[in-house]
Amino acid sequence: MAGVKRSLAAMMADERLLSPSIDPSDSTARSQSARTSAASSEYATRAPSPALPSFDGNMPKFTPDASIVFIGVRGAGKTTLAIMAASALKKRIIDVETAFQRATSFSSASYSKVHGPTQCQRKQGEVLQDVLQSNDSGCIIVCSWMERRVQGLLRQFATTNPVVHIMRSKAAVQEHLKVESGIKWATFWSTSNAFFRTCSNLEFFNVSESAATEQIQPSIRKSNMADLPPYLALKQAERHLLKFLSQIYPAGTIPFFESAYPLASVATDERQFTYAVELSVEDINQDGVDIEGCSAGADAVQITVGNIQNEWTNSTYREEYTKMANDITEAVGLVRRSSVLPIIVHIDHPQSASTTTTCFYLDLLSHVLSLAPEMMTVDLRLDDVAISKLSTLKRSSKLIGNYSPVENFNSWTSPKWMSLYQRAVQLDCDLVRFIRPATTMSDNFEVSQFRSAVASLPDTHVPIIAYNSGLLGRHSACLNPVLTLVSAKPHSPYDPKRDASILTAQTATNALYSSFLFDSMKLYVFGVNVSYSMSPAMHNSALEACGVPHRYEPYSTNSLSQVTHLIHDANFAGASIGLPFKVECITLADALSPHAQAIGAINTMVPIRQLNDDGTIPTGSAFFRGVNRAGPVRAIYGENTDWIGIRACIRRGLSPANAVRPASCGLVIGAGGMARAAVYALLQVGVRNIAIYNRTVENGKRLAAHFTQLLQKKEFAGLGAGTNTKFEVFTQLHDTWQSEFRLPSIIISCIPTHPIGDAPSPEFKLPEPWLGNQTGGVIVELGYKTLNTPLLQQAMEHAEQGWIAMDGLDLLPDQGFAQFELFTGRRAPRRTMRKAIFENYPDQYGRSNPEELRRRLQTMVE
Ligand SMILES: O=C1C[C@@](O)(C(=O)O)C[C@@H](O)[C@@H]1O
């Protein structure tokens, strides 16, 4: 049956496998191994899930409107997640238990008491069949029933639709259901999870708050978590779920969810010098490592499952499989919840694996695919049939064909490497990875020649990851362009068994500069008075964490003419633009990004040193290939990242109760460059009703007219509600909300929070009735020189009503992450940057107050 997650072992009972000692590039040996795979009945009987009809094709590609089913034990969080998914995917929720009650006027439990369990199960089957048949699109269907007929129906549904097993930690479910530990509970737990696994094609780990908190910031684990606003736990769960859903549905299915950060538009494997930080399942699950913290400078997280054994003395195959599958599910959940980086899952397939171990390995791989990681490795020593089967199951996950022998390996000059690469390509691997220890220095040059030979193959664009491990191999590891494995911290003492990741992202990046491949560059923040700017602290800490030797400095000036020599310097790498130059600075730019054009203001300048042949600015991976290299500046490119920061604040601060709907209203205060970015951010989260308050009516009207015209252009028609978006301009703060729009749930203040020149600080507050929205909302104050502004105090006074206050220190890092990516081509180390701000921000007495500000780190959802 297509689409159902099931034992690969069972599925491939007659077709396997390899003899573990074969040379993987040797096709004679492969076919021999297929022939000698006699003991297949062993796999079938040891398979963890019940036998299912044979697999007959690809995993289905789900259409955007395909209904999704959430199954799992009671207390796993299905209903809460269904509400979030329904709001994001614009689908309707159907709870099968409610449908049962509607059909019979009884709950399942009462029906069972009256008519007996057999009759009740029959009825459940009928109800479910009816629900599935008549709602295969546009719905989120929730089901906790466990019954044979239910199982069959769900399996059938999984051939065309996503059926997600929602998992949660045993302790969290137990606490939720208030059940006592004991054999009965343990048995229920394992049988129910095994049951749901047999009829789902996907699995999602609903991270419990305590675990999530540990991931957020281990160093403040003991701090007062009671301060965490309740909506926040939901926000984090929502973000996590949406990341998962965006992996399984086609791109664009979740409106306004696509990342706007520059590197998100370029596939990781198309970029140069990228790193995957390696974390073990145990580190993640048991030790609660700070995932965000230790992935600074990395481009992906590799979750390594290292201890699959050849035999189990104290447990059965099934028990061992369940335990490891649960651990992997949890680790993927924790990483996805706390990091924006793509996930690679790698399971070590032992060099001398028994057939049972290989079978176990394959079962785990098919399980991994149900978690929808961005990438998964598969051992190229497996035979063609096994790898092809995995290719048919992979859906959006990329398959990395992996071969990393630790002994008896060929020299890089052997043609076997090339034939193994070509075999992996034929088997539909999306990337190929070869890692082997270096025995001499010349291995480093030979592997580089091998990479060049692959690059010069005609018509083959499958990226190759190839380098040597060990101390001697570091040279080739640093120069390997795609996803070199790095360690979270330096290994000490050197352990030859774990030598694949001797480097950290920081040391590997640093080596690119010390070997003159890249140049050390200069960065600035420009403004009339930027002495208070937190950007230097934020960017310099990020540069250091990533091993990039650039310097970022404040540059205060009254006139932009004074910066021209800086932006045409051979070592100029970019600048942030502060007040009041965001609009004027456009005159210095030769080209603007589409966002900057739409907004009509920039806060970022980047030098371009290599133009396209037609004189245009390179885009995508070509844009990033030009960074970090000194030389004459051919053009200045202007971008606006303020809107990205504002959008991130709206998303973080807006509780699920205030999710954007057609009638939602956003209020922007001010009409300058930042207000333009704010309106654009509102459009980018789907707000259709935008109110602008500005004292000077002409400026307010000009702002509204700018966006009204913009939305008439074809390329911006998808923003907000396009030409149906409405604007209103206010010049008076009336005591009542005099508008055809509903009361606002998003308020963005874009006026200065401190005195500028002779102009005093506006001490701005809103009339109380304007904050009358019943479920509150989010108020964002963009300035950060003064934090405790009258407006934010007002928001805090209305906290009970659901108002969330966000200030410029919430905004600054998010707009800075995007800048950092543009300046360096590296992923921004988000937590490092946030921390740097909190550690350097002076309070009203000019002292830094990290304790007070650090608590904010708790509330971050990346
Ligand atoms: O508005 C701001 C603040 C800023 O100017 C600063 O460092 O203060 C940096 C800019 O990138 C950003 O757009």
The ligand as an ORCA input file, in Angstrom:
! r2SCAN-3c Opt
* xyz 0 1
  O      16.848     51.175     12.437
  C      17.778     50.434     12.632
  C      18.591     50.531     13.838
  C      20.046     50.750     13.501
  O      20.192     51.975     12.891
  C      20.870     50.772     14.786
  O      21.870     50.106     14.877
  O      20.477     51.475     15.688
  C      20.503     49.651     12.556
  C      19.653     49.581     11.314
  O      20.026     48.463     10.553
  C      18.208     49.432     11.645
  O      17.421     49.521     10.495
*
